[in-house]
Amino acid sequence: MARQGVEIVYATSGKLPDEAELLRLVPDVTGWLAGVEPVSPKVIAAASRLCVVSRNGTGLDNLPLGELKSRGIAVRTADGANARGVAELAIAMIFSAMRHLPHTDQGLKAGNWPRRRGIEFFGRTIGIIGCGAVGGTVARLAAAMGAHVMAFDPARPDVGIDPARFRWAKHDEIFREADILTLHCPPSKDRALVNRDMLAAVKPGLILVNTARSSLVDEAALIEALDAKQLRSYCVDVFDPEPPAFPGLASRADVIASSHIGGYTEESVNRATEMAVFNLMESLGLKQHALTA
């Protein structure tokens, strides 16, 4: 590594670096392999030599994009690398909600014998908002397991599903007809996608899944819908802030929550890291072995 003239600096292992640690690390950095740590404009201002930020994922919510753009700093993402991990978590959450798995597990651990009647996945209508790498994978998995898939995506990509099991639809159609609704899209700048009006129109007993962005859902309206039993369950992997305040939404019995683990599988992490390193090296004009030796 030293022979290539490249030095790697590391944040403290096992925890997200805070602003103080980032300010200590970044002044001489030219390329940054970034995770989900929050990055403030102050940190970017201190990184006077920075040329590229390469995310080992797809989300950019933790980066001050305005400051990066104004400095001409390239931003690269590992598009699609964690799609299967996130999609499989969404499917796992759906099954957990349909069969009351958290309730049953906790009851057994407390010495009880809880038996709640569940519902089956086959033949259900699943609505998907956003059919890119993650949403498309969810659609294919759901269709393969016998669900009817309704999806919205402005690009309408070819998802490779038999039309007997799949159709494109508008937002309001999906909210009205879906038994399960899962979100795989970027948030709107104007209003939460899942808002009071949309929740008033859903089929009673809807299972809502959000492994994308917390801002897609109006939390106050969501809690009202849960209290009114309009929703069977809310399954969520994303919060703002992270970790969320306790007690809060995640502590409700009708919420199945996970700690932003959608892309946190061995395979997804490996794919994302390899892609992010490649992007970083390419942007810096380095040969591959220079960062892997």
Secondary structure, 3 states (H helix, E strand, C coil): CHHHCCCCCCCCCCCCCCHHHHHHHCCCCCEEEECCCCCCHHHHHHCCCCCEEEECCCCCCCCCHHHHHHCCCEEECCCCCCHHHHHHHHHHHHHHHHCCHHHHHHHHHCCCCCCCCCCCCCCCEEEEECCCHHHHHHHHHHHHCCCEEEEECCCCCCCCCCCCCEEECCHHHHHHHCCEEEECCCCCCCCCCECHHHHHHCCCCEEEEECCCHHHECHHHHHHHHHCCCEEEEEECCCCCCCCCCCCHHHCCCEEECCCCCCCCHHHHHHHHHHHHHHHHHHHCCCHHHHHC
